[in-house]
Amino acid sequence: MPRFALVVALLAALAACSSTPPPPAPTPTQSSAQTSEQQVYLSIGDSYATGFAPGGTGESFAQIVAKQSGLKLVNLACNGATSIDLASKPACGPDAGGKTQLDAAVDVVKGGKVGLVTVVIGGNDLAPCALSQEPLACATRTVADIQTNVAGTLSELREAAPDVKIVGLTYPDVFLGAWVNPSFPNGKNLAQLSVAMFQDFNTKIAAQYGRFGAKFADVTSATGGYGVLTELTQDPKYGQIPASVAKVCALTYFCDRTDVHPTPAGHQAIAEAVTAASR
């Protein structure tokens, strides 16, 4: 299959799983009833931060990090958010106050009690490229736009709070799951292609976070990405498959449901990556 067709298939799978679900319900960790003296963990981004999953909203990595670190979670993330939405669409959750994620986040960090900020964004930006007549060109432009939008967000956060600890996140390489997902006739080729795609995307996004003194949690690596696909393991469901594929199957819903969101174990792995990066 030509390279451009493989990319189209990857993007089409992403588009199929990126429709905007209902806003997340408030959770106990988001309650404004917690003591005002408690330090805050500010979360902005998309459905990875809200905890959306095929069966509904569950505990997200942000909630896990908040509980483990003893911080009050202010979660402004919205399901389906793109990088440009951070500064242009209303935030979600009980602390949004009708403002955009970025404006609400700036207000929070100006309060001076923020111990951690995480940003997970960009996964939904690429979905429209699946319908483009030139998907590769579309993807190239979109990654550049994500970099610009992330830089704009970080610039405002840094201006409001120069020393606040910020951790940017990437995503699992869910397309490794195409190796075993019957929806993809050329799944092994797609999985192989995805390794280089994620390496390129993560290198560019990590560089943007680094420009603003932010840490980078390489969730792709933490969830099995970049692995050599010749290193095999015995999976109880799929038999002998690459170890990296088995790991992403356990940590996301992509292998059996073609859904890009993390499982509970996946959110735990992401939380551990955030905690490690924030040290």
Backbone bond lengths (Angstrom), bond angles and torsions (degrees), N, CA, C in turn:
res aa  C-N    CA-C-N  psi(-1)  N-CA   C-N-CA  omega(-1)  CA-C   N-CA-C  phi
1 M - - - 1.467 - - 1.520 109.14 -
2 P 1.340 120.16 132.86 1.458 121.93 179.56 1.521 111.36 -58.93
3 R 1.335 115.25 153.05 1.459 120.75 -176.97 1.527 111.66 -58.10
4 F 1.341 117.91 -41.07 1.464 118.66 -177.43 1.522 110.93 -64.97
5 A 1.327 117.48 -33.53 1.462 119.96 179.38 1.518 111.23 -69.40
6 L 1.319 116.65 -35.21 1.459 120.07 176.47 1.517 110.70 -63.57
7 V 1.321 116.11 -42.58 1.459 119.90 179.35 1.521 110.39 -63.59
8 V 1.340 116.75 -42.54 1.464 120.02 178.16 1.524 110.38 -58.12
9 A 1.321 116.66 -42.44 1.466 119.89 -179.53 1.518 111.31 -63.90
10 L 1.326 116.70 -40.67 1.461 120.11 176.90 1.513 111.16 -61.46
11 L 1.322 116.14 -47.57 1.458 120.12 -177.63 1.515 111.49 -67.38
12 A 1.328 117.04 -35.71 1.461 119.86 178.73 1.523 110.95 -64.55
13 A 1.334 116.21 -38.20 1.462 119.27 177.37 1.510 110.84 -64.40
14 L 1.323 115.70 -40.73 1.457 119.78 177.85 1.517 110.34 -63.88
15 A 1.330 117.35 -42.80 1.456 120.48 -179.19 1.515 111.17 -62.37
16 A 1.317 117.08 -36.30 1.456 120.68 -178.50 1.515 112.42 -66.70
17 C 1.326 117.00 -20.22 1.466 120.93 -176.21 1.510 112.25 -111.77
18 S 1.333 118.88 8.84 1.449 120.62 -172.11 1.520 113.73 -113.29
19 S 1.339 117.42 13.87 1.458 118.12 176.02 1.507 109.32 -65.33
20 T 1.325 116.73 150.26 1.446 121.19 -173.36 1.518 110.97 -77.72
21 P 1.356 118.63 113.56 1.444 121.35 177.33 1.521 110.54 -77.86
22 P 1.357 117.92 176.76 1.451 119.57 178.21 1.519 111.05 -62.64
23 P 1.345 118.11 154.19 1.459 120.75 177.71 1.511 110.12 -59.84
24 P 1.340 117.32 148.53 1.452 120.28 -179.29 1.513 111.47 -69.42
25 A 1.338 115.81 146.72 1.451 119.58 176.19 1.521 109.65 -76.79
26 P 1.335 119.08 149.84 1.460 121.44 176.82 1.525 110.24 -58.12
27 T 1.300 116.50 144.00 1.451 121.50 179.96 1.510 109.41 -118.28
28 P 1.341 117.19 162.07 1.451 119.26 -178.70 1.517 113.60 -56.39
29 T 1.341 118.02 -34.18 1.458 119.30 -178.51 1.517 111.87 -71.95
30 Q 1.331 117.61 -12.41 1.451 120.65 179.89 1.523 112.09 -95.26
31 S 1.307 117.31 -0.56 1.457 120.64 -173.73 1.516 111.68 -63.10
32 S 1.332 116.04 133.24 1.461 120.25 177.93 1.513 111.76 -80.66
33 A 1.359 116.43 1.61 1.449 120.13 -179.36 1.522 112.32 -80.24
34 Q 1.328 117.33 -7.33 1.449 119.80 179.50 1.522 109.85 -68.78
35 T 1.299 115.53 161.53 1.465 120.10 -172.58 1.512 110.91 -63.47
36 S 1.317 116.47 142.18 1.458 121.45 -178.24 1.521 111.45 -69.43
37 E 1.345 116.66 -18.70 1.465 119.45 -178.86 1.526 112.02 -78.32
38 Q 1.319 117.37 -17.99 1.457 121.44 -176.51 1.520 110.94 -68.59
39 Q 1.330 116.16 136.94 1.456 119.78 176.91 1.528 110.26 -68.83
40 V 1.331 114.66 153.10 1.455 121.79 -172.31 1.521 111.22 -106.64
41 Y 1.325 114.59 143.34 1.463 122.53 167.07 1.522 106.32 -110.28
42 L 1.314 116.94 116.49 1.459 123.40 -176.89 1.524 109.69 -100.41
43 S 1.323 116.47 124.17 1.457 122.57 -178.88 1.517 109.89 -118.80
44 I 1.342 117.14 126.71 1.452 121.51 173.39 1.522 108.63 -129.34
45 G 1.351 115.07 154.13 1.456 118.16 178.94 1.510 113.56 143.44
46 D 1.343 115.37 -140.06 1.460 121.73 -170.60 1.523 111.87 -118.62
47 S 1.340 116.47 -155.43 1.460 121.09 -173.15 1.521 113.79 -67.01
48 Y 1.324 118.29 -17.60 1.457 119.40 173.78 1.527 109.93 -63.48
49 A 1.324 116.90 -36.78 1.459 120.98 179.39 1.520 112.36 -77.89
50 T 1.339 116.99 -29.93 1.469 119.14 -179.30 1.521 112.51 -79.20
51 G 1.325 117.65 -22.64 1.456 121.20 -178.70 1.507 114.52 90.47
52 F 1.338 117.32 17.32 1.468 119.87 179.87 1.525 110.57 -63.07
53 A 1.340 115.49 141.66 1.465 122.16 178.92 1.524 108.49 -147.99
54 P 1.345 118.95 169.79 1.460 120.73 -178.34 1.523 113.98 -54.75
55 G 1.327 116.79 -33.50 1.459 119.80 -179.36 1.512 114.50 -90.40
56 G 1.328 117.65 5.56 1.461 121.15 -177.08 1.518 110.53 118.97
57 T 1.310 115.84 -174.74 1.468 120.57 -176.33 1.526 111.00 -80.84
58 G 1.327 116.09 129.41 1.460 122.26 177.00 1.514 110.31 -122.60
59 E 1.313 115.81 -161.66 1.462 120.80 -179.11 1.521 109.66 -76.84
60 S 1.318 116.47 124.71 1.460 121.14 -178.70 1.516 111.05 -92.48
61 F 1.319 115.17 167.70 1.459 119.85 175.58 1.519 111.12 -57.17
62 A 1.348 116.70 -33.40 1.468 120.51 -179.03 1.527 110.92 -64.46
63 Q 1.320 116.67 -41.85 1.463 119.93 177.80 1.524 110.96 -65.33
64 I 1.332 116.11 -38.75 1.470 119.82 179.15 1.523 110.42 -64.24
65 V 1.332 116.56 -46.45 1.466 120.49 179.86 1.520 110.55 -61.26
66 A 1.335 116.71 -42.63 1.461 120.50 -179.27 1.520 111.28 -60.79
67 K 1.320 116.83 -45.57 1.463 120.58 -178.98 1.522 111.41 -66.07
68 Q 1.324 116.45 -42.66 1.461 119.87 -176.98 1.522 112.66 -70.88
69 S 1.335 116.46 -27.92 1.462 120.20 -177.59 1.525 112.76 -98.09
70 G 1.326 117.58 -5.47 1.454 120.37 179.69 1.514 113.77 71.16
71 L 1.344 116.95 25.55 1.453 121.63 -179.91 1.527 110.59 -101.46
72 K 1.317 116.35 152.01 1.459 121.67 173.67 1.521 108.21 -80.53
73 L 1.325 117.03 124.20 1.457 120.82 -178.30 1.519 111.51 -84.94
74 V 1.321 115.65 123.45 1.460 122.42 167.57 1.519 105.53 -110.96
75 N 1.323 116.50 102.62 1.462 121.99 -173.06 1.523 109.44 -106.78
76 L 1.325 116.71 108.01 1.465 123.19 -177.76 1.518 112.50 -99.11
77 A 1.338 117.50 1.86 1.461 122.22 -173.55 1.521 112.14 -65.95
78 C 1.328 114.99 153.43 1.471 122.15 179.97 1.521 110.07 -129.36
79 N 1.328 116.19 137.36 1.457 120.48 173.64 1.528 109.97 -59.36
80 G 1.319 116.41 134.84 1.456 121.42 177.00 1.513 115.19 80.17
81 A 1.323 118.63 4.12 1.466 120.94 -176.72 1.525 111.72 -65.81
82 T 1.328 115.31 142.17 1.461 122.16 171.96 1.526 108.73 -105.97
83 S 1.323 116.33 173.12 1.460 119.17 -177.05 1.524 112.37 -64.76
84 I 1.339 117.43 -33.55 1.465 119.21 179.22 1.533 111.20 -75.18
85 D 1.340 116.89 -23.73 1.461 120.65 179.11 1.520 112.32 -65.08
86 L 1.318 117.47 -25.21 1.457 119.80 -178.42 1.524 111.46 -55.55
87 A 1.324 116.41 -35.01 1.462 120.75 -177.26 1.513 113.53 -108.22
88 S 1.345 117.22 3.96 1.465 117.76 -173.35 1.521 115.30 -130.68
89 K 1.325 118.71 -14.63 1.462 120.76 -178.29 1.522 110.25 -124.28
90 P 1.343 117.16 153.29 1.465 119.96 -178.16 1.526 112.33 -59.70
91 A 1.314 115.19 141.56 1.454 121.44 174.91 1.520 109.65 -70.43
92 C 1.336 116.28 167.80 1.457 122.07 179.29 1.524 109.95 -115.14
93 G 1.326 115.32 168.69 1.453 119.70 179.36 1.516 112.68 91.62
94 P 1.327 117.33 166.90 1.465 122.02 -173.98 1.518 114.65 -70.64
95 D 1.326 117.44 -13.60 1.462 120.49 -178.65 1.521 113.30 -99.64
96 A 1.343 117.52 7.82 1.464 121.06 -173.28 1.525 112.84 -69.58
97 G 1.305 117.46 -41.43 1.466 120.74 179.19 1.510 114.58 63.64
98 G 1.335 117.71 23.78 1.452 120.96 178.56 1.511 114.81 76.77
99 K 1.306 118.36 4.80 1.464 122.39 -178.80 1.525 110.52 -96.20
100 T 1.319 116.19 168.06 1.455 119.87 172.94 1.522 109.14 -70.22
101 Q 1.329 115.03 164.05 1.466 118.14 177.00 1.525 111.01 -56.78
102 L 1.332 116.31 -43.26 1.452 119.28 -177.20 1.526 111.86 -67.28
103 D 1.324 117.51 -46.41 1.465 119.96 -179.32 1.528 111.32 -63.48
104 A 1.325 116.07 -42.99 1.458 119.57 178.64 1.526 110.79 -65.33
105 A 1.338 116.33 -38.57 1.465 120.10 179.01 1.520 111.36 -64.72
106 V 1.323 116.96 -41.98 1.471 120.48 178.42 1.523 110.21 -60.72
107 D 1.328 117.10 -42.01 1.460 120.31 177.83 1.525 110.97 -60.40
108 V 1.342 116.39 -40.98 1.460 120.06 -178.65 1.525 111.20 -66.23
109 V 1.331 117.60 -47.24 1.461 119.28 -176.94 1.525 112.07 -69.51
110 K 1.327 116.65 -27.14 1.459 119.04 175.91 1.521 111.75 -66.82
111 G 1.348 116.03 -19.52 1.458 119.79 177.96 1.512 113.75 -68.17
112 G 1.334 116.18 -17.26 1.457 119.82 172.52 1.513 116.18 80.67
113 K 1.318 119.09 7.99 1.468 121.17 -177.86 1.519 112.03 -115.83
114 V 1.316 116.89 19.84 1.461 121.01 -176.37 1.525 110.40 -90.20
115 G 1.332 115.30 122.48 1.454 119.98 178.11 1.509 113.20 -94.35
116 L 1.338 117.61 -19.60 1.464 121.26 -177.34 1.518 109.97 -159.59
117 V 1.342 116.01 140.72 1.459 123.22 171.76 1.527 107.50 -125.57
118 T 1.332 117.12 131.82 1.465 119.24 171.60 1.521 109.72 -119.86
119 V 1.331 115.00 146.57 1.462 122.59 178.98 1.522 107.83 -129.83
120 V 1.329 117.00 119.22 1.466 120.74 173.64 1.522 107.22 -126.70
121 I 1.331 115.63 110.57 1.469 120.15 -172.60 1.534 109.67 -157.05
122 G 1.326 115.48 155.87 1.469 120.75 175.67 1.512 113.90 118.99
123 G 1.340 117.29 -24.17 1.456 119.87 -176.59 1.517 114.17 -63.69
124 N 1.342 116.04 -33.94 1.467 119.58 -178.30 1.525 113.14 -84.24
125 D 1.312 117.40 -14.19 1.462 120.26 -176.36 1.524 112.63 -64.55
126 L 1.322 116.38 -33.64 1.465 120.57 -172.07 1.525 114.17 -81.44
127 A 1.337 117.48 -12.48 1.463 119.72 -174.56 1.527 113.80 -55.87
128 P 1.338 120.95 -43.24 1.469 119.81 -178.60 1.525 113.96 -61.57
129 C 1.315 117.62 -20.61 1.465 119.54 -179.37 1.524 111.96 -65.97
130 A 1.330 116.71 -18.99 1.461 119.66 178.00 1.518 111.59 -63.88
131 L 1.320 117.02 -25.31 1.463 121.86 -178.22 1.528 112.41 -100.34
132 S 1.310 116.74 0.18 1.453 120.98 -177.22 1.529 111.04 -77.36
133 Q 1.329 116.25 148.62 1.462 119.95 175.13 1.527 111.27 -72.77
134 E 1.323 116.75 -19.08 1.469 121.84 178.10 1.527 108.29 -129.24
135 P 1.335 117.42 77.31 1.462 120.61 -172.99 1.516 114.47 -62.21
136 L 1.347 117.81 -36.89 1.461 119.58 -179.97 1.525 110.76 -66.14
137 A 1.324 116.53 -45.55 1.461 120.23 178.13 1.519 110.62 -63.13
138 C 1.331 115.61 -39.72 1.464 120.45 178.14 1.522 110.34 -61.96
139 A 1.320 116.99 -45.70 1.462 120.45 -179.53 1.519 111.49 -63.28
140 T 1.323 117.21 -39.57 1.467 120.85 178.88 1.515 111.12 -62.83
141 R 1.334 116.23 -46.28 1.463 120.43 178.24 1.529 110.92 -63.43
142 T 1.320 115.89 -40.40 1.464 119.86 -176.25 1.521 111.68 -66.22
143 V 1.322 117.26 -41.81 1.468 119.65 177.54 1.524 110.13 -61.58
144 A 1.333 116.88 -39.16 1.472 120.03 176.83 1.530 110.35 -63.39
145 D 1.332 116.67 -39.32 1.468 120.03 178.27 1.526 111.24 -66.35
146 I 1.328 116.91 -39.52 1.467 120.57 177.45 1.529 109.49 -60.00
147 Q 1.321 116.78 -45.00 1.466 120.26 178.36 1.521 111.01 -57.96
148 T 1.333 116.68 -44.66 1.457 121.19 -179.78 1.524 111.24 -63.08
149 N 1.324 116.65 -44.73 1.455 120.56 -177.64 1.525 112.08 -69.21
150 V 1.323 116.31 -38.58 1.467 119.93 176.50 1.531 109.87 -64.18
151 A 1.329 115.83 -42.20 1.470 119.55 178.47 1.528 111.07 -61.05
152 G 1.333 117.27 -41.68 1.458 120.54 178.64 1.518 111.88 -62.75
153 T 1.320 116.41 -41.29 1.470 120.92 178.10 1.523 110.92 -63.74
154 L 1.326 116.31 -48.38 1.461 119.99 -178.24 1.525 111.80 -65.50
155 S 1.317 116.70 -35.53 1.455 120.01 179.30 1.528 111.22 -60.48
156 E 1.335 116.51 -44.82 1.464 120.00 -179.49 1.524 111.80 -69.63
157 L 1.324 116.30 -37.94 1.464 118.73 177.52 1.527 111.09 -64.97
158 R 1.319 116.41 -41.09 1.465 120.24 179.94 1.531 111.35 -68.23
159 E 1.320 116.83 -36.46 1.457 119.78 177.56 1.526 110.74 -64.47
160 A 1.334 115.66 -37.40 1.463 119.81 -179.49 1.522 111.97 -76.52
161 A 1.334 117.30 -32.26 1.467 120.92 -176.93 1.524 108.66 -150.99
162 P 1.342 117.00 87.04 1.472 120.76 -173.01 1.522 114.75 -58.52
163 D 1.329 117.98 -27.95 1.459 119.83 -173.77 1.524 114.27 -106.41
164 V 1.327 118.02 2.48 1.458 119.00 -177.38 1.528 110.07 -64.68
165 K 1.328 115.66 143.70 1.465 121.09 -179.68 1.529 109.39 -79.96
166 I 1.338 116.47 121.21 1.459 122.08 -179.04 1.527 109.09 -120.76
167 V 1.312 115.87 134.48 1.467 121.68 174.84 1.522 108.42 -123.84
168 G 1.327 116.36 122.05 1.460 121.62 174.01 1.510 109.69 -94.21
169 L 1.319 115.99 144.32 1.463 121.05 -178.05 1.522 110.78 -116.55
170 T 1.313 115.35 152.88 1.450 121.37 165.57 1.533 108.10 -110.21
171 Y 1.320 117.59 -158.79 1.462 121.97 -172.27 1.526 111.26 -127.28
172 P 1.338 116.57 159.91 1.473 118.10 169.76 1.528 110.24 -62.52
173 D 1.307 116.40 149.60 1.469 119.88 171.94 1.521 107.11 -79.65
174 V 1.334 114.94 79.55 1.469 119.76 -175.99 1.521 111.95 -62.65
175 F 1.327 117.44 -25.13 1.456 120.14 -175.42 1.521 112.86 -72.43
176 L 1.336 117.08 -7.97 1.463 118.37 168.20 1.525 110.01 -60.14
177 G 1.341 115.42 -29.02 1.460 120.12 179.96 1.511 114.21 -66.17
178 A 1.338 116.97 -15.77 1.470 119.45 176.37 1.524 111.38 -61.86
179 W 1.330 116.02 -19.50 1.467 120.86 178.99 1.532 111.19 -56.43
180 V 1.345 116.55 -35.93 1.465 120.96 -176.42 1.528 112.98 -116.25
181 N 1.323 118.11 -7.20 1.460 121.37 -176.75 1.534 109.52 -79.55
182 P 1.332 118.13 119.54 1.469 120.23 -176.13 1.529 113.84 -67.80
183 S 1.319 118.04 -9.23 1.467 120.80 177.41 1.522 112.01 -69.66
184 F 1.339 116.90 -13.71 1.461 121.32 -174.84 1.528 110.06 -118.11
185 P 1.341 117.41 100.91 1.467 120.17 179.17 1.522 112.77 -58.75
186 N 1.321 116.84 -31.24 1.461 121.49 179.38 1.529 110.11 -108.90
187 G 1.333 115.49 40.19 1.449 121.06 -172.45 1.514 114.96 -58.41
188 K 1.325 118.27 -37.81 1.465 119.83 -178.95 1.522 110.86 -66.45
189 N 1.331 116.54 -39.26 1.466 119.71 176.99 1.526 110.89 -65.59
190 L 1.326 116.08 -39.41 1.456 120.36 179.39 1.527 110.77 -63.46
191 A 1.317 115.88 -43.44 1.462 120.57 179.45 1.527 110.77 -61.30
192 Q 1.317 116.15 -43.72 1.463 119.97 179.81 1.526 111.18 -64.27
193 L 1.318 116.95 -41.86 1.463 120.86 179.31 1.516 111.58 -63.79
194 S 1.329 116.50 -35.85 1.460 120.22 -175.17 1.519 112.84 -63.74
195 V 1.331 117.44 -28.42 1.467 120.29 -178.45 1.527 110.25 -59.99
196 A 1.320 116.39 -49.75 1.465 120.27 -179.97 1.526 111.32 -67.07
197 M 1.342 116.88 -37.45 1.456 120.29 179.90 1.519 111.44 -61.85
198 F 1.335 117.13 -44.60 1.462 120.33 179.80 1.523 111.95 -69.88
199 Q 1.324 116.84 -36.28 1.462 118.85 176.84 1.526 110.85 -60.87
200 D 1.318 116.56 -42.82 1.463 121.12 -179.92 1.524 110.85 -66.60
201 F 1.331 116.64 -48.75 1.459 120.97 -178.79 1.526 110.87 -60.68
202 N 1.329 116.87 -47.60 1.458 120.43 -176.26 1.518 112.66 -66.60
203 T 1.319 116.66 -36.32 1.473 119.61 177.93 1.519 110.72 -61.57
204 K 1.333 116.45 -42.95 1.463 120.31 -178.44 1.525 111.92 -70.79
205 I 1.334 117.49 -41.81 1.455 120.24 -178.91 1.523 110.91 -71.09
206 A 1.319 117.36 -40.22 1.466 120.59 178.18 1.523 110.80 -60.05
207 A 1.330 116.67 -37.86 1.463 120.20 179.43 1.523 111.20 -63.37
208 Q 1.327 117.68 -36.01 1.466 120.26 178.04 1.521 111.12 -65.51
209 Y 1.318 116.77 -45.02 1.462 119.26 177.72 1.522 110.56 -61.51
210 G 1.331 116.37 -41.82 1.456 120.07 -179.88 1.521 113.23 -61.30
211 R 1.332 117.19 -33.70 1.468 120.95 179.20 1.525 111.97 -59.25
212 F 1.328 116.17 -28.01 1.459 120.14 -175.65 1.532 112.21 -108.81
213 G 1.322 115.46 20.56 1.454 119.80 176.08 1.515 113.91 69.03
214 A 1.331 116.87 23.33 1.461 120.97 179.15 1.526 109.64 -97.14
215 K 1.315 115.89 150.87 1.456 121.42 175.11 1.537 108.91 -81.61
216 F 1.338 115.84 164.52 1.465 120.52 -179.17 1.516 108.73 -130.72
217 A 1.332 116.42 122.37 1.456 121.90 175.73 1.524 108.27 -94.72
218 D 1.317 116.41 108.85 1.467 120.35 -178.41 1.523 108.81 -81.45
219 V 1.319 115.09 84.81 1.460 121.63 -178.95 1.526 111.07 -65.90
220 T 1.315 117.02 -29.06 1.463 120.30 177.29 1.524 110.18 -58.23
221 S 1.319 115.81 -48.33 1.463 120.51 179.02 1.525 111.29 -65.74
222 A 1.335 116.71 -42.53 1.463 121.57 -176.50 1.523 112.57 -66.53
223 T 1.327 117.13 -20.40 1.465 120.60 -177.66 1.524 112.81 -113.17
224 G 1.317 116.60 23.02 1.457 120.49 171.07 1.503 116.73 103.64
225 G 1.332 118.10 -3.00 1.454 120.85 -178.21 1.516 113.58 -69.26
226 Y 1.327 115.76 163.68 1.464 125.77 177.65 1.531 113.31 72.51
227 G 1.328 117.71 -2.35 1.456 119.59 -175.64 1.515 112.38 -68.61
228 V 1.326 115.32 154.42 1.468 121.06 176.35 1.519 108.04 -73.66
229 L 1.316 117.17 122.52 1.463 120.89 -173.34 1.522 113.54 -75.91
230 T 1.327 116.30 -0.01 1.470 120.01 175.23 1.529 111.56 -90.86
231 E 1.327 117.02 -8.93 1.468 121.21 177.12 1.528 108.50 -86.03
232 L 1.331 116.37 109.48 1.455 121.70 -170.53 1.527 112.24 -101.16
233 T 1.329 114.45 157.44 1.457 121.59 174.21 1.522 107.92 -143.97
234 Q 1.322 116.09 162.55 1.465 120.70 179.34 1.526 108.72 -94.48
235 D 1.323 116.50 111.94 1.453 121.46 179.86 1.531 108.98 -95.86
236 P 1.344 118.23 135.53 1.465 119.88 -176.52 1.529 114.01 -63.12
237 K 1.315 118.37 -23.89 1.461 121.47 -178.75 1.517 112.41 -99.96
238 Y 1.331 117.21 -40.15 1.465 120.80 -170.80 1.526 113.98 -107.87
239 G 1.315 117.44 -1.21 1.451 120.07 -179.35 1.523 112.18 79.88
240 Q 1.331 116.40 -148.30 1.461 120.28 -177.51 1.525 109.99 -80.70
241 I 1.334 115.57 113.57 1.466 122.30 -178.22 1.519 108.51 -140.41
242 P 1.345 118.23 166.08 1.461 120.08 176.62 1.535 111.19 -56.62
243 A 1.328 115.97 141.55 1.466 120.78 -177.79 1.523 111.53 -59.70
244 S 1.332 116.97 -37.28 1.457 120.08 -179.47 1.521 111.61 -67.52
245 V 1.340 116.87 -33.54 1.461 121.24 176.60 1.528 109.52 -67.73
246 A 1.315 116.87 -44.95 1.464 120.80 179.53 1.519 111.04 -59.20
247 K 1.323 116.72 -38.62 1.468 120.00 -178.23 1.523 110.98 -68.34
248 V 1.323 117.00 -44.26 1.464 118.81 -179.26 1.532 110.47 -69.67
249 C 1.321 117.94 -27.32 1.468 120.74 175.56 1.525 110.63 -67.10
250 A 1.320 117.13 -34.81 1.460 120.93 -179.78 1.522 112.21 -77.77
251 L 1.330 116.89 -26.59 1.459 120.41 -171.68 1.520 114.33 -104.44
252 T 1.344 117.96 -7.08 1.466 121.76 175.24 1.528 108.75 -137.39
253 Y 1.341 114.99 171.54 1.461 120.72 178.96 1.525 112.26 -96.84
254 F 1.330 118.12 14.48 1.451 119.55 -171.06 1.520 113.25 -74.56
255 C 1.325 118.38 -36.17 1.462 120.45 -172.13 1.519 112.88 -65.00
256 D 1.344 116.68 -40.25 1.456 118.01 -176.61 1.522 113.73 -109.18
257 R 1.360 118.02 -15.86 1.464 119.60 -178.26 1.539 113.09 -122.28
258 T 1.316 116.78 -2.12 1.468 122.23 -176.39 1.531 110.51 53.51
259 D 1.325 115.57 39.04 1.466 121.77 178.57 1.525 107.79 -117.15
260 V 1.338 115.72 132.39 1.466 120.57 -170.49 1.521 113.75 -80.73
261 H 1.317 118.92 -4.34 1.467 120.54 -172.19 1.538 112.46 -81.88
262 P 1.329 116.62 154.85 1.468 120.44 -178.85 1.529 112.39 -75.32
263 T 1.313 115.46 150.69 1.452 122.85 167.78 1.532 108.13 -76.44
264 P 1.342 118.64 171.46 1.469 118.97 173.87 1.534 112.69 -53.37
265 A 1.332 116.57 -40.69 1.462 119.36 176.93 1.524 111.12 -64.62
266 G 1.343 116.01 -33.85 1.460 120.00 177.26 1.514 112.17 -65.66
267 H 1.326 117.02 -43.10 1.462 120.15 177.40 1.530 110.78 -63.25
268 Q 1.336 116.68 -36.34 1.466 119.67 177.26 1.532 110.36 -63.93
269 A 1.334 116.39 -41.89 1.464 120.34 179.33 1.530 110.92 -65.06
270 I 1.328 116.56 -39.67 1.469 120.34 178.42 1.523 109.85 -65.88
271 A 1.328 116.71 -42.30 1.471 120.51 178.05 1.520 111.03 -59.04
272 E 1.317 116.66 -41.28 1.467 120.15 178.62 1.527 111.15 -65.67
273 A 1.331 116.98 -37.26 1.463 120.21 177.70 1.521 111.02 -66.70
274 V 1.325 117.14 -39.30 1.471 121.04 177.69 1.524 110.41 -64.53
275 T 1.324 115.94 -45.64 1.460 120.08 -179.68 1.515 111.06 -60.95
276 A 1.325 116.79 -43.20 1.473 120.58 179.53 1.522 111.12 -64.02
277 A 1.338 116.67 -41.61 1.467 120.44 -178.41 1.523 111.86 -69.56
278 S 1.319 117.09 -28.45 1.464 120.42 -175.41 1.517 113.70 -83.03
279 R 1.306 117.47 -7.15 1.471 120.31 -178.55 1.531 111.27 -70.03
